Amino acid sequence: MPKRNWTEANPTSPHGVSTITPNLSPSPSHVRSSAQDSPRPLNTQAAPAGATPQKQPKSDTKTATIHKASSNNGSTSMNEPRVPSISRKVKACAACRKQKIKCLMGPGDSPPCQRCRERGLSCRLNKSLQTLMSEDAKWKSSVTRDIAHMHTSLQQVLQTLSLPGLPNPHIHTVEPTVILDHDPENEHEDLEEEEEEQSYDNSPKLSPLAENVAQIPIESLYQITGLRSLHSTESVTDEQKRICKQLRDSDFISRGQISVQDADRLAGYYITRLDPYFYNMTAQYESLDDFRRRSPTLTAAVLTVAALHDVSAKSDLYSLCSKEFKRLVANAMFERKIDVEYLRALVVGSYWLSDVGWTLSGYAIRRAGEFHLRACYYQLTDSLKNPSKYDKDQLCDARDGLRLLYLLYICDHHLSILYGRASIMRDNEHYILGYENYLACSVASDSDKRVAAQVSLLLLMSQIRESLGPEEDTGSPLPESMLPRIKSFERDLENWVLRWSKTHNPNKHIGTFPVKGTYIHHYFSRIYLDAYVFRGLKTKSASQSSVIPQPFVETASAAVTAAVNIVNIILEDVEVQVGLAGVPHYFYGMIAFACVFLVKAAAKHSAQLSINQQETRMLIERLSTQLSATQVGRGHVIHRMAGGLRKMAESLASGVTQQVPAKAAKPESSTQSMDYSPGRPSVLMPLDFMSFNQFPSMDGTNVGLADSDLGFGMPFFDFEGNNIDMSSPVFSFPI
């Protein structure tokens, strides 16, 4: 028969008086039993001072909700269960409780106590759990009310300033339920736990994955040192990221630096005119308010790009937006946590802004590793095998993450080609080689087709660079044994344009530009490839031009054809002319190089390659006129290009053709004159591939098209126009 508890053995008297029966166990809240083994009759007197109290068994249920006493005389009603009493207030300090001696507190029952004061000890009064919870409940209630008042006031301020409102607060004004979880017998154990000193690093513990034997090396150092700065970035919710960014960054629109009307017009211009050329990376944003709610940095980025391109924008808007964008990027440079919208802002800047593109691209690639975007590729790949495993929202999120990673790859390789430097992102990654899986997912769009086409082309151009050598090696002539390899790459590029030119569909904002852009990129890649044959050509004397080896003449002619096709498609196609106002600065750099390359080839190899100098000059002049008519902002690079190209054309008109030696001027397999009409897809190449030192009279630095300071991350082409000297003798060719 189970042992009865106190309530069962002593039912409540109807008169409010408890019946006490001898030889029954008393309530632990009233009397403590002796330490002797044999039971003794109930003794209502106080226990002797020297007696050792015996521990009572712990209650099965230690946690109960605190209720107020409902009886006027302090007794419990017959219909209500007996509730454990609230734990007593702690009056002894930690040192006295540890020694189990009486603690005599000073005036007001506040530390230090008499013993600690006499012995010079640190006197600490540990509050009981109930006291802490009561004080905490009062504090939370007060703070909740204060925050609610602040939220209401801030909403009124935002409405007055015509700014987006705050989301609904997540706090509630309901008093939290107080739970009693206290065992008097374990007070000493709880005290010892409270006295343990905390580590100086309160970072979360390592994840189970990191606790394996083959863990990340930095986690081992973190375990040993406990340094918070070594710990990997922890994930936070999107809402936390957004709120933290709003607290850290102030909106320069709300500060009145630019008006809401100007900002709204620029945001609309970016969404409808520019974002379609950037594969609709910010398609989820439909208005200025959408940008401002999510990220001040992304807002500044898109407004900067729009102000640079919008011809109707005020002259000072670009400088204001650009300054704000750089400030926000710099402020978050050493932040441990960034959100994906900040990363998007970096990608936008590296794609369109030539003055900061190189710096932003490298920084964005490093910070992108914190988001584990590669996992998006494996998620999409797994969805092909298990279609029912993921819903549409999950697939769209994975697609957007992988698209962002591909855009980083595109920006990185565009800048690698422009600057003639090695790329940062590797080409042998699974997500790069497996772009077909990206296209095969069920949520792939036309923009994803354009992204995949660009990735596949840049992957091929990276293989060209690895096979034929880096652009920095301008002094070593290309061996003739590499000619079969060049022909193989030419076939690969032809197959590329044949496939992707039939894949793209018209876009509602930019028409058929995706298809025509495919041909332009093909020309870029062909001149990138075929111009390798000009590397390291040597001149026999100062009065003679270098001679192209006979096996390379056909390839050199193909490079010239590609340059001509680039110019012709701009002059003849209206959609391409309109698209010049929305393409990234990679386009302008490659167009500029094609023109410089064409003028040099006409000046130095016109006889050997059958180039008409007069037609070349007219072609460059027409292009200069067309670029001047492009509807972009005053500070856009295209206006500087137009002036520089015009001066180059004038210098070609004033020069006299240098002939090659007679025996090399008319080779048996000499090509015919170049066809200047748009024809089959042709070619292009890296900007600083050909050494300007080969033709000092046509040095791009002297005509404002190049920056000789290549070692400091500056744009290869300097279109600011500061180094153009109209009276310079370089505008005439020496004989």
Helices and strands as residue ranges (DSSP letters): H 6-9, E 63-65, H 94-99, G 107-109, H 114-119, H 129-160, E 179-181, G 184-186, H 187-195, G 208-211, H 217-225, G 228-230, H 238-248, H 260-269, I 270-274, G 275-278, H 288-294, H 296-309, H 317-331, H 340-352, H 357-368, G 369-371, H 374-385, G 387-389, H 392-419, H 430-433, H 435-440, H 446-468, G 480-482, H 483-500, H 513-530, G 531-534, G 550-552, H 553-572, H 574-579, H 585-604, H 606-609, H 613-628, H 637-653, H 662-665, G 692-694, G 696-698, G 710-712, G 729-731
